[in-house]
Amino acid sequence: MRKLGIPTVVDRVIQQAIRKVKAYAEQGDGHAVEIDLSKYFDTLSHELLLNLLRKQIQDKRAIDLIKKYLKSGVMENGVRRATEEGSSQGGPLSPLLAS
């Protein structure tokens, strides 16, 4: 059974940013690859990912927003459980963060 993340307003804002990235890709900038790695989203290290992103993104607000997304937690049997690793499947930002 997979845990799914339901997009919030913030997630939807991020989706808009991803649409812009898609437009760049359609103009010929970059590559896209689709692969399926078992448990990849479940085991993504938040701290490692955030440290890598800090090297590329200078805007602390963007980093903080991504951190909130990663730490937003999951619902299990109607109870919110904090997440210390991994990225929610079904969220708009997860595929981009995983790449």
Beta strands, then each sheet from edge to edge (+ up, - down):
strand 1: 74-76
strand 2: 79-81
sheet 1: 1+ 2-
end
